[in-house]
Amino acid sequence: MSFLRCKRGLNIKGLAATVLVALAVLNANSEAQHRGAPAAKGTDGRGGNVQDRLLALPIRSAIPAVLPANAVAMKLVATSASRSSRLRGFRATRDYHIQYRGLLGTREASMQVLATYTAPDTHDYKVLSQSGSKLLINRVLLKLLDSEREALKKRSQVDLSPSNYDFSALGTETLDGSGPAYVLGVRPLKDNKFLYRGRIWVDADEFAVVRMEGQPAKSPSFWIKETDIDSNWQKASGFWFIQHTRSVSHIRMGGTATLTIDYRDYQVTDVGSTKGQGQSPQLPDPGSVTPQH
């Protein structure tokens, strides 16, 4: 399984470049003032002090504060509980697509699902359309929804928390579209089909999971020899939702199954205070993103 390398060096280079630009302009202003010339003005035509504006740039934001892995994990759990306690309902559309290449040639299938959530624990799934191989639809795609329902009944076994995982600090990385993130290694503490081993990226400002790469701690099916899973999250209406998942499974009897799930059109339907202490963050149940037959 391939993982991205941490890019702390890139953050430092970006910071150095910003500082050099600031010093260059400050030096130019100093020389202009020494010659009796007016200081440089901003490119927007305003007469504001360029020196003051450059010094006010948030150049340190590209490098998150150094935190131990457990501190990042605890802040992740706390902020997730706070956000989930305010989320009373949402709906979204999911586009499933699976392609199998193996002894029987190539087969494909697609399915579109409307998923809705109502606090505190009601999840509904409505299949909007299906196309392609009936075998893959009935034996794989529809089974993914069954696995997700099972996982939702066992939340404590799925939670991304210190009770289920050992966390290790792997540095920081700046991700396209989401900014600086802490990179944590995750190792399951239990032999549990609902858990992963791999890496997660945690947004350095909001402490939400923005990416995950890993493998199931335990294969959800005898027929699956190995699966690599990559998921991304996005922020919508003040909440973080999963956006895309791609899994590549190597079938024990030969062949490869590639599954993609795109989650789109999130609509938060209700916001307010819910009873309880909120919910811990979760990664997608491996059985809901891995073909099992």
C-alpha positions in Angstrom: 0.0 0.0 0.0 1.4 3.4 -1.0 1.2 6.4 1.3 2.0 10.0 0.7 5.2 11.4 2.1 4.9 14.2 4.6 5.8 17.6 3.3 7.1 19.5 6.3 10.0 20.7 4.0 7.5 22.3 1.6 5.9 24.3 4.4 9.2 25.6 5.6 10.2 26.6 2.1 7.0 28.4 1.6 7.5 30.3 4.9 11.1 31.2 3.9 9.9 32.5 0.6 7.3 34.7 2.3 9.9 36.1 4.7 12.4 36.8 1.9 9.7 38.8 0.0 8.9 40.8 3.1 12.5 41.6 3.8 13.0 42.6 0.2 10.2 45.1 0.3 11.2 46.4 3.7 14.7 47.0 2.4 13.3 48.8 -0.7 11.2 51.1 1.6 14.2 51.8 3.8 16.4 52.8 0.8 13.6 54.9 -0.6 13.2 56.7 2.7 17.0 57.2 2.9 16.9 59.0 -0.5 13.9 61.1 0.6 11.6 59.2 -1.8 8.1 58.0 -0.6 7.7 54.4 0.5 6.3 51.9 -1.9 2.5 51.7 -2.0 0.3 48.6 -2.3 -0.5 47.3 -5.8 -4.2 48.0 -5.0 -3.5 51.8 -5.3 -4.2 52.4 -1.6 -1.7 54.5 0.3 -1.5 52.0 3.1 1.9 51.0 4.6 3.2 48.0 2.7 5.5 47.2 5.6 2.7 46.9 8.1 0.6 44.8 5.8 3.4 42.4 5.1 4.3 42.0 8.7 0.6 41.3 9.4 0.5 38.3 7.0 -0.3 35.0 8.8 3.0 33.4 7.7 3.0 31.0 10.6 -0.3 29.4 9.8 1.4 27.1 7.2 3.2 25.2 10.0 0.8 23.8 12.7 1.9 23.8 16.3 3.8 20.6 17.2 1.4 18.3 19.2 1.8 14.7 20.3 -0.3 12.1 18.6 -2.6 11.5 21.6 -3.3 15.3 21.9 -4.3 15.5 18.2 -6.5 12.4 18.7 -8.2 13.8 21.8 -8.9 17.1 20.1 -10.3 15.2 17.1 -12.7 13.3 19.4 -13.8 16.4 21.2 -14.4 18.5 18.2 -16.3 15.7 16.5 -18.5 15.3 19.5 -19.2 19.0 19.5 -20.1 19.1 15.8 -22.2 16.0 15.8 -24.2 17.2 18.8 -25.4 20.1 16.6 -26.2 18.1 13.5 -29.8 16.9 13.6 -30.3 15.8 10.0 -28.9 15.8 6.5 -29.3 14.0 3.2 -26.9 13.3 0.3 -26.6 11.4 -2.9 -24.2 8.6 -3.4 -22.9 7.2 -6.7 -21.5 3.7 -6.5 -19.5 2.1 -9.3 -17.7 -1.3 -9.3 -15.6 -2.9 -11.9 -14.3 -6.5 -11.7 -11.5 -7.8 -13.9 -10.6 -11.4 -13.6 -11.2 -15.0 -14.8 -14.7 -14.1 -16.0 -13.5 -11.1 -18.0 -14.7 -7.6 -17.1 -18.0 -6.8 -15.4 -19.3 -3.5 -14.2 -22.3 -2.1 -12.3 -23.5 1.2 -10.9 -26.0 2.2 -8.3 -27.3 5.6 -7.1 -28.6 6.0 -3.5 -30.2 8.7 -1.5 -28.9 8.6 2.1 -30.7 10.5 4.9 -29.8 10.9 8.6 -32.1 12.0 11.4 -30.6 12.5 14.9 -29.8 10.7 17.0 -29.3 7.4 15.1 -31.7 7.0 12.2 -30.1 6.2 8.8 -32.2 5.5 5.7 -31.1 4.5 2.2 -33.2 4.6 -0.9 -31.9 3.1 -4.1 -32.7 5.6 -6.9 -31.2 3.6 -9.9 -29.2 0.6 -10.9 -27.4 -0.5 -14.0 -24.9 -3.1 -15.2 -24.2 -6.6 -14.0 -27.1 -8.0 -11.9 -24.7 -10.3 -10.1 -22.6 -7.3 -9.0 -25.6 -5.3 -8.0 -27.2 -8.0 -5.9 -24.1 -9.7 -4.5 -21.9 -6.6 -4.0 -23.5 -3.2 -4.1 -26.6 -3.9 -2.2 -24.6 -5.9 0.4 -22.5 -2.7 1.1 -25.6 -1.0 2.5 -26.3 -4.1 4.7 -22.8 -3.9 6.1 -23.2 -0.2 6.8 -26.4 -0.8 8.7 -24.6 -3.5 10.8 -21.7 -1.1 11.6 -24.1 1.6 12.7 -25.5 -0.7 15.3 -22.0 -1.2 16.8 -20.7 2.4 16.9 -18.4 1.8 19.8 -16.5 -0.7 17.7 -16.1 1.6 14.8 -15.1 4.9 16.6 -11.9 6.5 15.7 -10.8 7.0 19.3 -8.0 5.9 21.7 -10.3 3.1 22.9 -9.9 1.4 19.5 -6.6 2.7 18.0 -3.0 3.5 18.9 -2.0 6.8 17.3 1.5 7.8 16.2 2.7 11.2 14.9 4.0 11.1 11.4 4.5 14.8 10.8 2.5 17.4 8.9 1.4 17.9 5.3 -0.4 20.6 3.3 -3.2 19.1 1.3 -4.6 20.7 -1.8 -7.9 22.4 -1.0 -7.8 21.9 2.8 -4.5 23.3 4.0 -2.2 22.1 6.8 -2.9 18.8 8.4 -1.5 16.5 11.0 -0.6 13.0 9.7 -1.2 10.2 12.2 -0.5 6.5 11.9 -3.5 4.4 13.2 -3.0 0.9 14.5 -6.0 -1.1 15.7 -6.0 -2.3 19.3 -8.4 -5.2 18.5 -8.8 -7.8 15.9 -12.0 -6.2 14.6 -13.4 -6.1 11.1 -14.7 -2.6 11.7 -11.2 -1.1 12.1 -8.2 -0.1 9.9 -4.5 0.1 9.9 -3.0 3.0 8.0 -2.9 6.8 8.1 -5.2 9.6 8.6 -4.9 13.4 7.9 -6.4 15.7 10.5 -7.1 19.3 9.6 -4.8 21.4 11.8 -7.3 24.2 12.4 -10.6 22.4 12.9 -9.4 18.9 13.9 -11.5 17.0 11.5 -10.4 14.0 9.4 -9.8 15.1 5.8 -8.2 12.0 4.4 -7.6 8.3 5.2 -5.5 5.6 3.5 -5.5 2.2 4.9 -6.4 -1.5 4.9 -9.0 -3.3 7.0 -7.6 -4.7 10.2 -9.4 -7.9 9.4 -10.7 -8.8 5.9 -14.5 -8.6 5.9 -14.7 -11.6 3.6 -12.8 -14.8 3.1 -12.9 -14.1 -0.7 -10.9 -10.9 -0.3 -7.2 -11.3 0.0 -6.2 -7.7 0.4 -7.9 -4.3 0.1 -6.5 -0.8 -0.2 -8.9 2.0 0.7 -8.5 5.8 0.2 -11.2 8.3 1.4 -11.5 12.1 1.4 -13.7 14.4 3.4 -15.1 17.9 2.6 -16.7 20.7 4.6 -20.3 21.7 3.8 -22.6 24.0 5.8 -20.2 24.0 8.7 -19.9 20.2 9.0 -17.4 17.7 7.6 -18.7 14.9 5.4 -17.1 12.1 3.5 -16.7 13.1 -0.2 -15.0 10.2 -2.1 -13.9 6.6 -1.4 -11.9 4.3 -3.7 -11.1 0.7 -2.8 -9.0 -1.8 -4.7 -9.5 -5.4 -3.7 -7.5 -8.4 -4.7 -9.8 -11.5 -5.0 -8.4 -14.7 -3.5 -9.6 -16.8 -6.5 -8.0 -14.3 -9.0 -8.9 -10.9 -10.3 -9.3 -7.3 -9.0 -12.4 -5.4 -7.9 -12.3 -1.6 -8.0 -15.1 0.2 -6.1 -15.6 4.0 -6.1 -18.2 5.9 -4.1 -18.9 9.6 -4.7 -20.9 11.4 -2.0 -22.4 14.7 -3.3 -25.2 17.2 -2.9 -25.1 17.3 0.9 -28.0 19.2 2.4 -28.1 19.9 6.1 -31.8 19.6 6.9 -31.8 20.3 10.7 -29.4 21.9 13.1 -29.8 22.3 16.9 -28.9 20.8 20.2 -29.2 17.1 20.5 -29.4 15.0 23.6 -26.3 13.2 24.7 -22.6 14.1 24.3 -22.2 13.8 20.6 -20.4 11.1 18.6 -16.8 10.2 18.1 -15.3 10.5 14.6 -15.6 7.4 12.4 -13.9 6.1 9.3 -16.2 4.3 6.7 -16.9 0.7 7.8 -14.5 -1.5 5.8 -17.4 -3.8 4.9 -19.4 -0.9 3.4 -16.6 0.0 1.0 -15.2 -3.4 0.2 -16.7 -6.1 -2.0 -17.5 -9.2 0.1 -18.5 -11.8 -2.5 
